[in-house]
Amino acid sequence: MNLCFAFFLLLVCICYSDAIRVRRAPCDSTYGDWTEWSTCDKDCGFCGTQTRTRTCTAVSGCTEVTCTGDASESQACSTTDDICLAPSPSCCPHTYKKKADISEKRFYCGLE
């Protein structure tokens, strides 16, 4: 039979045998603030992406760094409304085709 006590981040178990075991209770780490968004990776069209990240940091007393949630995220971006003059790889899913709307100066994804 074990007799257990919880202290802050420690779970102490005292056994009636000669052994005494001390185990660290599981604890979550925390994410820091998000970085600024990266620059858009395209300078024309509307197929650019930008990302930002955050760092998972162990809480004082934790031995493992385990955060819940994503450490990075992406979003679509465009730095200008210029249409790309040279062909570029499509940002559309494989079942769609990149099309141009000349009057709106933009690319969009449409059915083939």
N, CA, C and O atoms as CSV, one atom per row, in Angstrom:
chain,resi,resn,atom,element,x,y,z
A,1,MET,N,N,0.838,-1.176,0.000
A,1,MET,CA,C,0.000,0.000,0.000
A,1,MET,C,C,0.879,1.233,0.000
A,1,MET,O,O,1.875,1.290,0.722
A,2,ASN,N,N,0.515,2.236,-0.816
A,2,ASN,CA,C,1.260,3.477,-0.907
A,2,ASN,C,C,0.481,4.605,-0.243
A,2,ASN,O,O,-0.750,4.621,-0.245
A,3,LEU,N,N,1.210,5.520,0.308
A,3,LEU,CA,C,0.622,6.728,0.865
A,3,LEU,C,C,1.234,7.876,0.078
A,3,LEU,O,O,2.453,8.045,0.093
A,4,CYS,N,N,0.421,8.669,-0.608
A,4,CYS,CA,C,0.950,9.702,-1.507
A,4,CYS,C,C,0.536,11.097,-1.056
A,4,CYS,O,O,-0.570,11.311,-0.560
A,5,PHE,N,N,1.445,12.024,-1.240
A,5,PHE,CA,C,1.197,13.428,-0.944
A,5,PHE,C,C,1.591,14.253,-2.161
A,5,PHE,O,O,2.582,13.932,-2.816
A,6,ALA,N,N,0.859,15.288,-2.478
A,6,ALA,CA,C,1.193,16.178,-3.606
A,6,ALA,C,C,1.721,17.498,-3.052
A,6,ALA,O,O,1.058,18.151,-2.247
A,7,PHE,N,N,2.905,17.882,-3.483
A,7,PHE,CA,C,3.518,19.154,-3.126
A,7,PHE,C,C,3.877,19.885,-4.408
A,7,PHE,O,O,4.627,19.344,-5.220
A,8,PHE,N,N,3.379,21.073,-4.617
A,8,PHE,CA,C,3.612,21.922,-5.780
A,8,PHE,C,C,3.727,21.071,-7.046
A,8,PHE,O,O,2.700,20.625,-7.557
A,9,LEU,N,N,4.914,20.828,-7.568
A,9,LEU,CA,C,5.067,20.042,-8.793
A,9,LEU,C,C,5.595,18.632,-8.532
A,9,LEU,O,O,5.980,17.932,-9.468
A,10,LEU,N,N,5.616,18.217,-7.283
A,10,LEU,CA,C,6.127,16.889,-6.967
A,10,LEU,C,C,4.999,16.000,-6.454
A,10,LEU,O,O,4.089,16.456,-5.762
A,11,LEU,N,N,5.082,14.750,-6.804
A,11,LEU,CA,C,4.167,13.761,-6.252
A,11,LEU,C,C,5.050,12.798,-5.466
A,11,LEU,O,O,5.845,12.064,-6.054
A,12,VAL,N,N,4.917,12.799,-4.153
A,12,VAL,CA,C,5.777,11.989,-3.297
A,12,VAL,C,C,4.988,10.765,-2.839
A,12,VAL,O,O,3.908,10.890,-2.263
A,13,CYS,N,N,5.535,9.595,-3.100
A,13,CYS,CA,C,4.884,8.359,-2.679
A,13,CYS,C,C,5.756,7.675,-1.632
A,13,CYS,O,O,6.940,7.427,-1.861
A,14,ILE,N,N,5.177,7.383,-0.517
A,14,ILE,CA,C,5.886,6.671,0.549
A,14,ILE,C,C,5.272,5.289,0.660
A,14,ILE,O,O,4.070,5.138,0.876
A,15,CYS,N,N,6.105,4.302,0.511
A,15,CYS,CA,C,5.633,2.925,0.569
A,15,CYS,C,C,5.926,2.353,1.952
A,15,CYS,O,O,6.850,2.796,2.635
A,16,TYR,N,N,5.146,1.383,2.349
A,16,TYR,CA,C,5.359,0.748,3.647
A,16,TYR,C,C,6.527,-0.219,3.631
A,16,TYR,O,O,6.920,-0.748,4.671
A,17,SER,N,N,7.082,-0.449,2.451
A,17,SER,CA,C,8.278,-1.280,2.398
A,17,SER,C,C,9.473,-0.397,2.738
A,17,SER,O,O,9.299,0.737,3.184
A,18,ASP,N,N,10.679,-0.906,2.533
A,18,ASP,CA,C,11.878,-0.134,2.841
A,18,ASP,C,C,12.159,0.952,1.797
A,18,ASP,O,O,12.961,1.852,2.047
A,19,ALA,N,N,11.520,0.879,0.650
A,19,ALA,CA,C,11.829,1.823,-0.436
A,19,ALA,C,C,10.951,3.065,-0.341
A,19,ALA,O,O,9.778,2.994,0.026
A,20,ILE,N,N,11.538,4.185,-0.676
A,20,ILE,CA,C,10.800,5.437,-0.796
A,20,ILE,C,C,11.019,5.922,-2.225
A,20,ILE,O,O,12.155,6.061,-2.677
A,21,ARG,N,N,9.926,6.176,-2.926
A,21,ARG,CA,C,10.023,6.610,-4.323
A,21,ARG,C,C,9.520,8.043,-4.436
A,21,ARG,O,O,8.504,8.414,-3.847
A,22,VAL,N,N,10.247,8.827,-5.199
A,22,VAL,CA,C,9.825,10.187,-5.485
A,22,VAL,C,C,9.723,10.311,-7.002
A,22,VAL,O,O,10.693,10.073,-7.720
A,23,ARG,N,N,8.544,10.685,-7.478
A,23,ARG,CA,C,8.334,10.855,-8.913
A,23,ARG,C,C,7.845,12.268,-9.175
A,23,ARG,O,O,7.057,12.825,-8.411
A,24,ARG,N,N,8.324,12.828,-10.260
A,24,ARG,CA,C,7.862,14.153,-10.649
A,24,ARG,C,C,6.504,14.013,-11.323
A,24,ARG,O,O,6.329,13.204,-12.234
A,25,ALA,N,N,5.570,14.791,-10.874
A,25,ALA,CA,C,4.232,14.778,-11.468
A,25,ALA,C,C,4.308,15.412,-12.859
A,25,ALA,O,O,5.144,16.285,-13.095
A,26,PRO,N,N,3.443,14.981,-13.779
A,26,PRO,CA,C,3.462,15.589,-15.104
A,26,PRO,C,C,3.072,17.069,-15.023
A,26,PRO,O,O,2.215,17.452,-14.227
A,27,CYS,N,N,3.702,17.876,-15.843
A,27,CYS,CA,C,3.376,19.304,-15.854
A,27,CYS,C,C,3.471,19.825,-17.276
A,27,CYS,O,O,4.271,19.330,-18.070
A,28,ASP,N,N,2.674,20.801,-17.595
A,28,ASP,CA,C,2.676,21.395,-18.922
A,28,ASP,C,C,3.663,22.541,-18.978
A,28,ASP,O,O,3.882,23.249,-17.995
A,29,SER,N,N,4.255,22.708,-20.152
A,29,SER,CA,C,5.102,23.864,-20.403
A,29,SER,C,C,4.218,24.948,-20.993
A,29,SER,O,O,3.031,24.725,-21.230
A,30,THR,N,N,4.782,26.102,-21.228
A,30,THR,CA,C,3.982,27.193,-21.778
A,30,THR,C,C,4.651,27.761,-23.023
A,30,THR,O,O,5.876,27.747,-23.152
A,31,TYR,N,N,3.818,28.262,-23.939
A,31,TYR,CA,C,4.329,28.932,-25.124
A,31,TYR,C,C,4.611,30.392,-24.803
A,31,TYR,O,O,3.906,31.024,-24.016
A,32,GLY,N,N,5.654,30.907,-25.428
A,32,GLY,CA,C,5.936,32.333,-25.350
A,32,GLY,C,C,5.063,33.073,-26.355
A,32,GLY,O,O,4.161,32.489,-26.955
A,33,ASP,N,N,5.332,34.343,-26.530
A,33,ASP,CA,C,4.572,35.153,-27.477
A,33,ASP,C,C,4.897,34.749,-28.915
A,33,ASP,O,O,5.968,34.209,-29.194
A,34,TRP,N,N,3.962,35.017,-29.813
A,34,TRP,CA,C,4.186,34.786,-31.242
A,34,TRP,C,C,5.217,35.782,-31.745
A,34,TRP,O,O,5.261,36.926,-31.292
A,35,THR,N,N,6.054,35.336,-32.692
A,35,THR,CA,C,6.957,36.256,-33.375
A,35,THR,C,C,6.132,37.105,-34.340
A,35,THR,O,O,4.950,36.833,-34.554
A,36,GLU,N,N,6.741,38.113,-34.912
A,36,GLU,CA,C,6.086,38.883,-35.964
A,36,GLU,C,C,5.925,37.988,-37.189
A,36,GLU,O,O,6.680,37.031,-37.361
A,37,TRP,N,N,4.948,38.292,-38.038
A,37,TRP,CA,C,4.772,37.530,-39.275
A,37,TRP,C,C,6.011,37.716,-40.148
A,37,TRP,O,O,6.567,38.812,-40.222
A,38,SER,N,N,6.438,36.640,-40.810
A,38,SER,CA,C,7.557,36.728,-41.745
A,38,SER,C,C,7.131,37.547,-42.963
A,38,SER,O,O,5.945,37.810,-43.160
A,39,THR,N,N,8.103,37.943,-43.772
A,39,THR,CA,C,7.743,38.654,-44.992
A,39,THR,C,C,7.064,37.678,-45.943
A,39,THR,O,O,7.309,36.473,-45.891
A,40,CYS,N,N,6.225,38.200,-46.794
A,40,CYS,CA,C,5.512,37.374,-47.768
A,40,CYS,C,C,6.541,36.780,-48.731
A,40,CYS,O,O,7.447,37.476,-49.189
A,41,ASP,N,N,6.395,35.486,-49.034
A,41,ASP,CA,C,7.386,34.829,-49.885
A,41,ASP,C,C,7.162,35.043,-51.381
A,41,ASP,O,O,7.907,34.487,-52.187
A,42,LYS,N,N,6.168,35.824,-51.774
A,42,LYS,CA,C,5.915,36.156,-53.179
A,42,LYS,C,C,5.786,37.669,-53.307
A,42,LYS,O,O,5.230,38.324,-52.426
A,43,ASP,N,N,6.298,38.223,-54.398
A,43,ASP,CA,C,6.178,39.672,-54.599
A,43,ASP,C,C,5.216,40.023,-55.732
A,43,ASP,O,O,5.192,41.156,-56.215
A,44,CYS,N,N,4.429,39.040,-56.145
A,44,CYS,CA,C,3.380,39.294,-57.131
A,44,CYS,C,C,2.318,38.210,-56.980
A,44,CYS,O,O,2.558,37.163,-56.377
A,45,GLY,N,N,1.146,38.479,-57.536
A,45,GLY,CA,C,0.072,37.497,-57.415
A,45,GLY,C,C,-0.434,37.404,-55.992
A,45,GLY,O,O,-0.076,38.220,-55.142
A,46,PHE,N,N,-1.259,36.417,-55.733
A,46,PHE,CA,C,-1.858,36.253,-54.412
A,46,PHE,C,C,-1.617,34.849,-53.867
A,46,PHE,O,O,-2.444,34.323,-53.122
A,47,CYS,N,N,-0.494,34.243,-54.232
A,47,CYS,CA,C,-0.191,32.883,-53.778
A,47,CYS,C,C,0.870,32.858,-52.690
A,47,CYS,O,O,1.408,31.793,-52.385
A,48,GLY,N,N,1.179,33.981,-52.109
A,48,GLY,CA,C,2.217,34.025,-51.094
A,48,GLY,C,C,1.742,33.488,-49.751
A,48,GLY,O,O,0.545,33.424,-49.474
A,49,THR,N,N,2.701,33.108,-48.934
A,49,THR,CA,C,2.411,32.706,-47.554
A,49,THR,C,C,3.430,33.367,-46.637
A,49,THR,O,O,4.542,33.703,-47.045
A,50,GLN,N,N,3.028,33.537,-45.415
A,50,GLN,CA,C,3.913,34.034,-44.372
A,50,GLN,C,C,3.642,33.237,-43.110
A,50,GLN,O,O,2.540,32.727,-42.905
A,51,THR,N,N,4.654,33.137,-42.275
A,51,THR,CA,C,4.537,32.316,-41.074
A,51,THR,C,C,4.996,33.103,-39.843
A,51,THR,O,O,5.659,34.136,-39.936
A,52,ARG,N,N,4.614,32.566,-38.705
A,52,ARG,CA,C,5.121,33.065,-37.434
A,52,ARG,C,C,5.258,31.869,-36.497
A,52,ARG,O,O,4.606,30.844,-36.693
A,53,THR,N,N,6.091,31.999,-35.498
A,53,THR,CA,C,6.371,30.899,-34.585
A,53,THR,C,C,6.339,31.383,-33.136
A,53,THR,O,O,6.335,32.581,-32.851
A,54,ARG,N,N,6.318,30.417,-32.250
A,54,ARG,CA,C,6.443,30.693,-30.817
A,54,ARG,C,C,7.224,29.542,-30.197
A,54,ARG,O,O,7.225,28.425,-30.713
A,55,THR,N,N,7.883,29.830,-29.093
A,55,THR,CA,C,8.765,28.854,-28.467
A,55,THR,C,C,8.109,28.250,-27.224
A,55,THR,O,O,7.528,28.953,-26.398
A,56,CYS,N,N,8.221,26.943,-27.124
A,56,CYS,CA,C,7.711,26.216,-25.961
A,56,CYS,C,C,8.795,26.236,-24.880
A,56,CYS,O,O,9.931,25.831,-25.124
A,57,THR,N,N,8.442,26.702,-23.707
A,57,THR,CA,C,9.393,26.833,-22.612
A,57,THR,C,C,8.913,26.042,-21.404
A,57,THR,O,O,7.738,26.086,-21.042
A,58,ALA,N,N,9.833,25.323,-20.791
A,58,ALA,CA,C,9.482,24.536,-19.607
A,58,ALA,C,C,9.164,25.458,-18.435
A,58,ALA,O,O,9.840,26.464,-18.223
A,59,VAL,N,N,8.147,25.112,-17.690
A,59,VAL,CA,C,7.803,25.829,-16.471
A,59,VAL,C,C,8.838,25.462,-15.419
A,59,VAL,O,O,9.342,24.339,-15.412
A,60,SER,N,N,9.154,26.373,-14.550
A,60,SER,CA,C,10.126,26.109,-13.496
A,60,SER,C,C,9.763,24.825,-12.754
A,60,SER,O,O,8.635,24.668,-12.287
A,61,GLY,N,N,10.707,23.927,-12.650
A,61,GLY,CA,C,10.472,22.662,-11.965
A,61,GLY,C,C,10.105,21.526,-12.890
A,61,GLY,O,O,10.114,20.370,-12.468
A,62,CYS,N,N,9.782,21.816,-14.140
A,62,CYS,CA,C,9.453,20.759,-15.101
A,62,CYS,C,C,10.729,20.281,-15.776
A,62,CYS,O,O,11.626,21.071,-16.072
A,63,THR,N,N,10.796,19.013,-16.006
A,63,THR,CA,C,11.962,18.462,-16.686
A,63,THR,C,C,11.704,18.236,-18.170
A,63,THR,O,O,12.654,18.144,-18.947
A,64,GLU,N,N,10.457,18.147,-18.577
A,64,GLU,CA,C,10.117,17.933,-19.971
A,64,GLU,C,C,9.465,19.177,-20.551
A,64,GLU,O,O,8.689,19.859,-19.881
A,65,VAL,N,N,9.792,19.461,-21.810
A,65,VAL,CA,C,9.173,20.588,-22.508
A,65,VAL,C,C,8.066,20.018,-23.395
A,65,VAL,O,O,8.340,19.488,-24.471
A,66,THR,N,N,6.829,20.127,-22.945
A,66,THR,CA,C,5.685,19.614,-23.704
A,66,THR,C,C,4.563,20.640,-23.684
A,66,THR,O,O,3.896,20.837,-22.669
A,67,CYS,N,N,4.370,21.288,-24.824
A,67,CYS,CA,C,3.305,22.284,-24.947
A,67,CYS,C,C,2.165,21.717,-25.782
A,67,CYS,O,O,2.386,20.895,-26.671
A,68,THR,N,N,0.970,22.152,-25.497
A,68,THR,CA,C,-0.198,21.758,-26.263
A,68,THR,C,C,-0.485,22.853,-27.278
A,68,THR,O,O,-0.525,24.032,-26.926
A,69,GLY,N,N,-0.684,22.474,-28.530
A,69,GLY,CA,C,-0.966,23.451,-29.576
A,69,GLY,C,C,0.167,23.546,-30.568
A,69,GLY,O,O,1.193,22.882,-30.419
A,70,ASP,N,N,-0.018,24.370,-31.579
A,70,ASP,CA,C,0.953,24.503,-32.657
A,70,ASP,C,C,2.041,25.509,-32.310
A,70,ASP,O,O,1.783,26.533,-31.677
A,71,ALA,N,N,3.263,25.199,-32.736
A,71,ALA,CA,C,4.388,26.098,-32.520
A,71,ALA,C,C,4.560,27.062,-33.685
A,71,ALA,O,O,5.326,28.021,-33.583
A,72,SER,N,N,3.855,26.821,-34.797
A,72,SER,CA,C,3.922,27.743,-35.928
A,72,SER,C,C,2.571,27.789,-36.625
A,72,SER,O,O,1.762,26.869,-36.503
A,73,GLU,N,N,2.341,28.865,-37.350
A,73,GLU,CA,C,1.133,28.989,-38.139
A,73,GLU,C,C,1.445,29.802,-39.392
A,73,GLU,O,O,2.379,30.604,-39.409
A,74,SER,N,N,0.651,29.584,-40.439
A,74,SER,CA,C,0.838,30.252,-41.716
A,74,SER,C,C,-0.455,30.920,-42.141
A,74,SER,O,O,-1.546,30.539,-41.716
A,75,GLN,N,N,-0.305,31.931,-42.994
A,75,GLN,CA,C,-1.484,32.568,-43.572
A,75,GLN,C,C,-1.137,33.031,-44.987
A,75,GLN,O,O,0.028,33.248,-45.318
A,76,ALA,N,N,-2.164,33.175,-45.801
A,76,ALA,CA,C,-1.969,33.666,-47.160
A,76,ALA,C,C,-1.625,35.147,-47.104
A,76,ALA,O,O,-2.041,35.858,-46.189
A,77,CYS,N,N,-0.859,35.607,-48.096
A,77,CYS,CA,C,-0.484,37.015,-48.124
A,77,CYS,C,C,-0.208,37.471,-49.546
A,77,CYS,O,O,-0.046,36.655,-50.454
A,78,SER,N,N,-0.157,38.742,-49.720
A,78,SER,CA,C,0.245,39.365,-50.977
A,78,SER,C,C,0.846,40.711,-50.627
A,78,SER,O,O,0.272,41.472,-49.849
A,79,THR,N,N,1.993,41.001,-51.197
A,79,THR,CA,C,2.631,42.279,-50.904
A,79,THR,C,C,2.202,43.356,-51.890
A,79,THR,O,O,2.438,44.541,-51.658
A,80,THR,N,N,1.580,42.953,-52.978
A,80,THR,CA,C,1.166,43.897,-54.004
A,80,THR,C,C,0.021,43.293,-54.801
A,80,THR,O,O,-0.225,42.090,-54.708
A,81,ASP,N,N,-0.669,44.088,-55.567
A,81,ASP,CA,C,-1.714,43.528,-56.411
A,81,ASP,C,C,-1.216,43.305,-57.843
A,81,ASP,O,O,-2.017,43.101,-58.755
A,82,ASP,N,N,0.112,43.344,-58.040
A,82,ASP,CA,C,0.676,43.078,-59.357
A,82,ASP,C,C,0.492,41.616,-59.741
A,82,ASP,O,O,0.635,40.719,-58.910
A,83,ILE,N,N,0.171,41.391,-61.016
A,83,ILE,CA,C,0.092,40.028,-61.527
A,83,ILE,C,C,1.505,39.586,-61.882
A,83,ILE,O,O,2.272,40.370,-62.440
A,84,CYS,N,N,1.857,38.357,-61.574
A,84,CYS,CA,C,3.176,37.835,-61.911
A,84,CYS,C,C,3.312,37.774,-63.431
A,84,CYS,O,O,2.433,37.245,-64.112
A,85,LEU,N,N,4.412,38.313,-63.967
A,85,LEU,CA,C,4.618,38.332,-65.409
A,85,LEU,C,C,5.167,37.001,-65.917
A,85,LEU,O,O,4.897,36.621,-67.056
A,86,ALA,N,N,5.912,36.307,-65.115
A,86,ALA,CA,C,6.459,35.013,-65.515
A,86,ALA,C,C,5.639,33.908,-64.873
A,86,ALA,O,O,5.076,34.099,-63.794
A,87,PRO,N,N,5.565,32.758,-65.523
A,87,PRO,CA,C,4.822,31.644,-64.901
A,87,PRO,C,C,5.432,31.278,-63.547
A,87,PRO,O,O,6.652,31.299,-63.378
A,88,SER,N,N,4.598,30.954,-62.618
A,88,SER,CA,C,5.064,30.512,-61.304
A,88,SER,C,C,4.266,29.281,-60.913
A,88,SER,O,O,3.162,29.074,-61.416
A,89,PRO,N,N,4.810,28.459,-60.020
A,89,PRO,CA,C,4.061,27.274,-59.597
A,89,PRO,C,C,2.718,27.672,-59.001
A,89,PRO,O,O,2.603,28.700,-58.333
A,90,SER,N,N,1.736,26.875,-59.241
A,90,SER,CA,C,0.395,27.174,-58.759
A,90,SER,C,C,0.284,26.940,-57.261
A,90,SER,O,O,0.891,26.021,-56.711
A,91,CYS,N,N,-0.502,27.791,-56.614
A,91,CYS,CA,C,-0.766,27.597,-55.189
A,91,CYS,C,C,-2.118,26.930,-55.005
A,91,CYS,O,O,-2.589,26.783,-53.877
A,92,CYS,N,N,-2.746,26.526,-56.099
A,92,CYS,CA,C,-4.067,25.908,-56.020
A,92,CYS,C,C,-3.948,24.416,-55.725
A,92,CYS,O,O,-2.959,23.788,-56.102
A,93,PRO,N,N,-4.943,23.847,-55.058
A,93,PRO,CA,C,-4.966,22.390,-54.863
A,93,PRO,C,C,-4.967,21.683,-56.219
A,93,PRO,O,O,-5.348,22.272,-57.230
A,94,HIS,N,N,-4.546,20.440,-56.235
A,94,HIS,CA,C,-4.345,19.717,-57.503
A,94,HIS,C,C,-5.601,19.567,-58.352
A,94,HIS,O,O,-5.478,19.344,-59.557
A,95,THR,N,N,-6.777,19.675,-57.801
A,95,THR,CA,C,-8.004,19.546,-58.593
A,95,THR,C,C,-8.464,20.887,-59.154
A,95,THR,O,O,-9.476,20.948,-59.853
A,96,TYR,N,N,-7.742,21.953,-58.859
A,96,TYR,CA,C,-8.091,23.287,-59.330
A,96,TYR,C,C,-6.981,23.829,-60.223
A,96,TYR,O,O,-5.871,23.298,-60.247
A,97,LYS,N,N,-7.292,24.871,-60.941
A,97,LYS,CA,C,-6.334,25.490,-61.831
A,97,LYS,C,C,-6.234,26.980,-61.482
A,97,LYS,O,O,-7.229,27.624,-61.150
A,98,LYS,N,N,-5.020,27.503,-61.563
A,98,LYS,CA,C,-4.844,28.922,-61.289
A,98,LYS,C,C,-5.360,29.721,-62.480
A,98,LYS,O,O,-4.993,29.457,-63.625
A,99,LYS,N,N,-6.210,30.692,-62.197
A,99,LYS,CA,C,-6.776,31.542,-63.245
A,99,LYS,C,C,-6.506,32.997,-62.887
A,99,LYS,O,O,-6.330,33.339,-61.718
A,100,ALA,N,N,-6.475,33.843,-63.903
A,100,ALA,CA,C,-6.208,35.258,-63.674
A,100,ALA,C,C,-7.472,36.069,-63.910
A,100,ALA,O,O,-8.213,35.830,-64.864
A,101,ASP,N,N,-7.701,37.015,-63.044
A,101,ASP,CA,C,-8.774,37.991,-63.231
A,101,ASP,C,C,-8.061,39.312,-63.528
A,101,ASP,O,O,-7.644,40.024,-62.614
A,102,ILE,N,N,-7.926,39.630,-64.823
A,102,ILE,CA,C,-7.139,40.777,-65.243
A,102,ILE,C,C,-7.702,42.085,-64.696
A,102,ILE,O,O,-6.943,42.954,-64.268
A,103,SER,N,N,-9.018,42.231,-64.706
A,103,SER,CA,C,-9.606,43.486,-64.230
A,103,SER,C,C,-9.340,43.723,-62.739
A,103,SER,O,O,-9.194,44.864,-62.301
A,104,GLU,N,N,-9.280,42.636,-61.966
A,104,GLU,CA,C,-9.015,42.747,-60.525
A,104,GLU,C,C,-7.532,42.597,-60.196
A,104,GLU,O,O,-7.134,42.745,-59.040
A,105,LYS,N,N,-6.705,42.303,-61.214
A,105,LYS,CA,C,-5.263,42.082,-61.052
A,105,LYS,C,C,-4.980,41.038,-59.967
A,105,LYS,O,O,-4.221,41.281,-59.030
A,106,ARG,N,N,-5.609,39.877,-60.122
A,106,ARG,CA,C,-5.375,38.837,-59.124
A,106,ARG,C,C,-5.498,37.457,-59.746
A,106,ARG,O,O,-6.149,37.268,-60.773
A,107,PHE,N,N,-4.855,36.503,-59.096
A,107,PHE,CA,C,-5.021,35.100,-59.432
A,107,PHE,C,C,-6.047,34.511,-58.494
A,107,PHE,O,O,-6.229,34.996,-57.377
A,108,TYR,N,N,-6.713,33.476,-58.939
A,108,TYR,CA,C,-7.620,32.751,-58.063
A,108,TYR,C,C,-7.642,31.299,-58.508
A,108,TYR,O,O,-7.183,30.974,-59.603
A,109,CYS,N,N,-8.173,30.431,-57.668
A,109,CYS,CA,C,-8.257,29.010,-57.964
A,109,CYS,C,C,-9.664,28.687,-58.457
A,109,CYS,O,O,-10.655,29.021,-57.808
A,110,GLY,N,N,-9.733,28.036,-59.605
A,110,GLY,CA,C,-11.021,27.654,-60.167
A,110,GLY,C,C,-10.982,26.229,-60.688
A,110,GLY,O,O,-9.908,25.662,-60.885
A,111,LEU,N,N,-12.147,25.657,-60.909
A,111,LEU,CA,C,-12.201,24.299,-61.441
A,111,LEU,C,C,-11.587,24.272,-62.836
A,111,LEU,O,O,-11.711,25.232,-63.596
A,112,GLU,N,N,-10.931,23.174,-63.162
A,112,GLU,CA,C,-10.301,23.051,-64.487
A,112,GLU,C,C,-11.332,22.989,-65.582
A,112,GLU,O,O,-10.979,22.885,-66.757
